[in-house]
Amino acid sequence: MIRTALVSTALIAGLLVASRADARPPVSVGQAAQATAADAAPFLGDWTLALQGPNGPGSFTLSVKVDKEKDKVVGEIGNEAMPTQPITSISKVDKSLVLSYSFTWEGNPVGAVVSLMPAAEGKVNAQIDFAGGAYVMSGTATKKEKDKDK
């Protein structure tokens, strides 16, 4: 657990100093509209993101749901090193769900884009692009058991 916290802390610190030269281009949400409940249906539920980045592995929890009061798709993301962050900007690009949010790290705002992309055999790939491509983590998203039927 301490190792995960240290790796996560190194990950976030890397956001502030990582070179853009080696980063993949960020996912662009362009003119994408807010995702509807129907758009997000395959992605609703609680997920575990098992990702790999330049500074090593990282695990995140992600929750995607419909706020019935606001009739809007919303989410939350977190891990051991950072408090849970709300996500309110969610769009659908092709078959992928794209969730954008920002957080403050050591007094600096950091933008992040989470992409959930359907893959072969019912699997889902995941990517988090921090700070406009300064640090990118990729891997898989696994829906938690209680949510697999949603």
Secondary structure, DSSP 4 states (H G I P E B T S, - for coil): -HHHHHHHHHHHHHHHH--GGGSPPPPP-TTPPBPPHHHHGGG-EEEEEEEEETTEEEEEEEEEEEETTTTEEEEEEEETTEEEEEE-EEEEETTEEEEEEEEEETTEEEEEEEEEEE-GGG-EEEEEEEGGGTEEEEEEEEE-GGGTT-
